[in-house]
Amino acid sequence: MSENFHKIDKDGTENSVETSEEMIRKRIRRNTPSPHRLTPQSSPPRFVSVEELMETAKGVTNMALAHEILMNSAFQVKPYEPEEGSLEKRVKEIMHKAFWDCLESQLNEDPPSYSHAITLVGEIKETLLSFLLPGQSRLRGQIKEALDLSLIQQEAENGALDISKLAQFIIDMMGTFCAPCRDEDIKHLREITDIVPLFKSIFAVLDKMKIDMANFAVSSLRPHLLQQSVEYEQKKFQEFLQKQPNALDFTKKWLQDTSDYVTGGATCTPNSAQLPLTIHNHAYLRLLKWDHDTEAFPETLLMDQGRFLEMQQELEQLALVASVLLIVYNSAGEAISGLPGLMERLKKTIKILLAEMHTRSFKADEAFAAVAEKLCVELRGCLSQHGFSPFPSDRENTLKGQIVAVKSADNPIRKVIDSRIQTYLLGFLESSALRCAPALPGGLTPIGKELEEIAVKLERLVTFNKLVYSLFDLSSIN
């Protein structure tokens, strides 16, 4: 009765893990402009089976899965659950109820029948054994001896089976293996006296323990995957290139366009040793301004296209937040400067009202008008509370107009903030080898924490892809 685990793709549908070569080929074929690409293709976390995870740890046999574990710090294993109200969920509930009803019926017979119960004990035994490390032979022997199904079957046939004693041994073993966060669950199991509810709860806790152990394995194997994954992705991409000689066309264009921008079209000189690195960093920053609907994404980065799109959308919202706050604080001046909690309240309000800004249903005029109105209401209350006169109506209307104007990509304040964000991210990439973050440019303090988090994700992404694809990328600009 233990739960199965599945990998769910971005659309929420069950899917098997593709081989790396098939995955790259399909992603390149799919990389044609589409008006429907508004949702990031990569969303944390992906759900995979423990079996897939262990296979990846052994041989890095699935490039996409290994890449996901390395790049996504929020990667985790979770049990697959059908959608609420779906036919699949209804069938599952009916089957589970029928099974437990059958178990209860057997145990209530005179004499009791234990065939279902013994089947469950067998599943529990295999699960407990799967938790053991190779060297834990003593515990392995205890489990096999106490949960000897042949002996249990004989005891059942002779009317000598003590099912409660078996359950107590199982709970004790679970308490030995479980993480500290499951201690309360184990304690609750000891309080259950009815056999059917007890077995149901045992399986529920065992499923949680499987998840705990799988996610511990994820965190443990991540450092060991790096070198293997770099070599594996290089090898598979090289094999793919041999079959598809023109498979770097979009990568070449991406890097050549960036090179032309950085050098102003000038030819690289022998003294420009840092030029390839500079071009690379600028090229990755360009991906945070990419038009995913009309521009073909570089082939070497297709597995991370969703991540770049997600960061791009986060940065666009942060730029708007910082722009609006800069306008508000410049307008109100000393009256609100330094007031505890005010900036966070204003920031939260802006983010809530702009949360849907990348959806088709988003109406920019209405949203920014609402932002302007809400912030002015907040400012009125704040000024009054601290003994300041409220803004005259003409000044408040001017402030509202300035806030609404930020919705335009050509707004001067928005362009300044955006430029400073790009400067910060470029500085972060350039200083990553020194392990010191660059100073935060003026006007970005309200979004400093979020900006640094994105910069760390970007740096991790760029560093790994440079390790894997630098040979392919540099050949495109030489």
N, C-alpha and C positions, 0 to 999 in steps of 0.2 A: 504493500500500500504506500510505499514511499513515493514522493513526488518526482516526476521527471523534470529535467532542466532543458531549456531550449535557448537557442540564439534567436533574438528577435531583431528584424531589420528596422530601418527608420520609419517604415510605414506601419509597424506593429504586427507584421505578418511573420509566421514561422518560416525559417529559411535555413537550408543547410549551408555549411561553410564552404566557399568556393576555393579551389586551388588558386595560388597567387597568380599564375599565368592566365587562367581563365578570368580572374577578377580584373587584372589590368586590361586585358583585351576588351572586356565588356565595358569597363569604365571609359576607355578611349573611344569606343564606338558610340557610347552614350554622350560623349562630350560635345554635342552639337547645341547651338543656342536654343534655349527653350524659355518661353514666357512664364513657365510655371515654377521656376526655381526660386522660391522665396523662403523656403524652410531649409535650414542647414542640413546637409546630408549626414553629418555626424553629430549625434546627440548623446551626452553622457547620461547613464552608462549603458553599454551593450550587455545583453544577457546571454551567457553561453553555458554549456554543460560542463560539469566537472571533468568528464572524460575528455572533451575537447581541450580543456585547460591543461590537463596533465600531458596530453599528447604534444601540445605546443611546448611545454617546458622540456620535454625529452629531446625533441629534435627540431624545434622551430619549423614544423612542417606546414604551417599555415601562415603566410606572410602577413596577411591582413590582421589576423588575430594577434600575432606577436607585436605588430606595429601599434595596434590599439592599446595593448597593455602598456607599452612604453610611453606612448604619447598622451594617454588619458589617465591622469592621476586619480580621477573619480571612477575608473573602471572597476566594476564589481560583478559578482555572480549573484543572480537572484532567481528564485523559483518562477517558472512560467505559470501565469494564471490567466485563464480565458476571460474575455471581457464580461463585465457584469451584464446579465440579461441575455447573453448569447446562448445559442443552442448548445454549443460545446460545454459551457459552464453548467447548463441545466442537466445535460446527460451525465456529466461528471458527478454532480450532486446526487443524482438518482442512483448511479452505480455505487457510490460510496455508502449511501444510506442502505441499499440492498445488502451490501457486504456486511456492514456492522449489524444490521437486523438479523442476518443469517447467523453471525457469530453469537449474538445474544440468544437466539432460538436454540442453537446447539448446546450452549452452556446451561440452559434451563431445562433440557431434557433430563429424564430420569432412567438410567444414569446419564450424566453429561457426556456429550460428544465433543472431542477436542481436535477434530481434523483441521478446522479453520484456525484455531488458536495455535496449533503446531506449525502451520504454514507461516503465520505471523512471526512466531519465534525464530523460524529459519531465516526470514528476511532481516529480523533484528540482529541475529547472529552475524550475518554477512556484513551488515552495516557496521557493527562494532569492530569486526576484524579489519574492515577497511580503514578505520581510524588509526590502526597500529603502525608504528615504525618497524623497519626490518629487525631491529635489535630487541624488540619487546617480546621475547619468546615466552617469558613467564606468564604475562597477561594473556598472550595468545593461547597458551595451554589451559589457563583457567577458564577462558570463554568456551573453548572447544569442549572441555570436560563438563562444565555446568550446563551448556546448551547442546548436549549430544542428542540429536533428534531421534536416533534409534532408541536410545535409552528412554527418552521422554515418551516415545510412542508405546514402548512396553509398559511404562508406568501408567499411561492412560488406559491401555487395554486391561490392566489388572486393577484399575480403580485406585491407584496409589499416587496419582499425579497431584502435586501441590502447586497449582498455577500461581498462587499468590507469592510463594517462595521464589519461583522463577522470575516473576515480575520484580521482586525486591532485588535479586541479583542483577537484573538488567539495569535497574535504576542506579544501583551502586556503581556499575561500570560506566554508565553515562556520566555520573558525577565525577568519576576519575578523569574522563576525557574532555569534558566540556570546558569552554572558556568561562572566566569568572562572571561574565555578563549573563550566563545561563544558570547561575546558582539558584536564583529565585524560581526558575522553571523546575529545577530538580526538586526543590523544596515542596513545590506544589504537587508534583507527582507523588511524593511520599504521603500526601494527605488524602489521595484518592483511594477509596476502598473497593468500589465496584469495578469488576474486571474489564467490561467493555469500554467505559469512559477512560479507564486507566490506559488500555492499549491505544485508544485513539490519541490520548495526550502524549504517550510515549513516542508515537510516530511523528506527531507535530513537533516535538522537541528535537527528535533526531534530524528532521529536515532542517531545522534551524542550525543544528550543529554541523551539518554538511555545508551549509552556506558559510558559517564561520571558518571552517577549515579551508574551504576553497578560496575565500578572500584572503586568508592568511598566506596561502600558497601564492596568490597573485603578488602580494607585497614582497614576499620572500624571493620570488623568481625574477622580479623586475630588474634588479641590478645585474643578474647573470645573463639576461636576454640581450643586453645592448650589443656586445661584440658579435654574438651569433646572428642577431637580426640584421646588423649592418652588412655582414658578409653574405647572408642569405639573400637579402634584397638586391644587393649588387649582382649576385650570380643570376638570379631569376630575371632581373631587368636586362642583363647582358644577353641572356638566352632569347628574351623577347625581341631585342633589337636585331639579333641575327635573323629572325623570322620576319621582322617588320622594319626594314632599313630606314623608312621615313617616319619612324615613330617618335622622333624628337623634333618634328617641325615646329610645333607650338612652343616647345621649350627654347628652341633657337630664336624664335621671334621675340619671345619674352625677354631673353637675355640681351639680344642685339638691340632691341628698342631701349632697354635700360642703359646699355653701354653708350648708345648715341646720346642719350640724355645726360649721362654723367660726364662724358668727355666732350660734349658739344660737337660730336662728329669727328673730333681729332683722332688721329692714329695713335695707338698706344706706343709709348717710348720704352726703351729698355730700362729706364730708371723708375718706371711706374710699377714697382714691385707690389704695392698695396692696391693697385687698381682692380685686379680681379675680386679681391675681398670687398672693396668698396662697391663695385658693381653688384656683387652678390647681395650685400645688405640692402642696397637700394631696390634691387629686384624683388626681394621678399617684402619690403614695405609696399611696393606697388600692388602686391596681392591683397593688401588691406584696403585697396581702392578699386578693386576689380569689378567690372561689369559682368556678372555671371550669366546674364541673359543673352549677351551678344558676343562676348569674347571667349575663345576657346582657352581652357585652363592648361598650363604646362603639364605635359605627360608625366614628368617625374614627380609631380606633386598631387596627382589625382586622388590618392588615398586620403590626403589631408585637405581637399577642397572644402569640405564641410566645416572643418575647423577654422580655416581662413575666413569663410563667410560668416561664421558665428562671431569671431573676433571683430570682423569688420562692422557688423551690426551693433555689437556692444560699444565699439568706439564711436560710432555715429551718434548713439544715444548719449554717451558720456560727453561728447563735444557740445551737444545741445544743452545738457545740464550745466556744464561749466560756463557756457556763453550766457545763459539766462541768469545764473547767479552773479556773474561779473557785472551784468547790466544792473541788476537789483542793488548790489552793494555799492556800485559807483553812484547810483541815483540816491540812495538813502544816506550814504556817507557814515559819519560818526554815530548817527542816531542808532544804528543797529550793529555797528562794528563790535565784534567781541562778545555779543550776547550769547550766553551758553545755550546750546541746543537749537538755536534758530536756523542755522545753516543746514543742519541735518533734517529739520522739519521741511524746509523749503525744497531741499534736494529730494526727499522722499516723495513729496507732492509732485514734483516735475516728473520723476521716474515713473510714478503710477500712471499719470496722464499720458505719458509717451510710451507706455509699455507695449502697445500694439502698433507702433509706428512702422513696422516692417510687414504688416499684414495688408491684404487688399482692401479690407473694410476701413482702414484708417483714414480719417478725414483731417488733414493737417490744419485747415483753417479753424475748424471747431476745436481741435485739441489745443492749439496754441492760444486761442481765445480763452479757453478754460484755464490754461496755465496762468495767463495774465490775470484773470479775474481772481483765481484762488490765491495767488501770491499777494495781490493788492489787499485782499481781505486779511490775510495773515499779517501783512505789514501794518495795516490800520490798527489791528488789535495790539500788536507789539509796541508801536509808537505810543499808543494811549496808555498801555500798562507801565511804560517807563517814563511817563511824564512829558512826552514830546507832542508837538502839534501834528495833527494828521496832514497828509499831503493835500495841497489845494487840488481841486478837480482837474484843472488843466495839466498840472504836473503828473497826476496819477494817470491821466489819459495818455500823456507822452510816454510814460513808463510802459503802459500796456502796449502802445504802438511799437516800442522798441523790442518788447518781448515777442510779439507776434511776428515782427520782421525777421527774427532769427530762423524761421522755418525755411527761408530761402537759402540755398546753397551759396549764393553770391553775397550773403550778408557779410559786411566787413569784419564784425566781431567774431562771427562764426568761423570765418576764414583764418583769422589770427589764432584762435584757439586750436583749430585743426592743424595749422602749421606747427604750433608749439607741441602738440601731441606727436606729430611725425618726427619732430626734432628729438623729443624725449625717447621715442622708441628706437630711432637710429642710434642715439647715444648709448642706449641700453645694449643694443647688439654689438656696437663697437667696443664697449667696455666689459663685455661679458667675460672675456678671457682674464680680466683683472679682478673679477668678482666684486665689483663695486658699482652700485647703481648711480647713474648721473643725477645731477641736481634737477629738481622739478621746476620747470619754467613757470613764470608768473601767470596767475589765473587758473592754474591746474590743481591748486591745493585741495579744493573741495572734492576732486575725483582722484586724488593721489593714490589712495589705497587700491581702488579698482584698476587704475591705470598700471600700477606696479604688478598686479596679479596677471593682467593681460600680457605685460612685457615679459614676465617669467614664462608664461605659456608659449609666447612667440619665440623666445630665446631657445627653449627646449626643442621646439618644432624645427627651428632653423638649424640648430646645431646637429640634430640627428640627420636631417635631410642633406646637410653639407657632407657629413660623414659618408652617407650612402651614395649621393649623386654628384659629388663635386667633379669626378672624372668625366661624367657625361655632360654636366653643365659647362665646365670650363672648355671642353672641346667645342662647345657651341659658339664661343665668343673668341676663340683663338684663330 
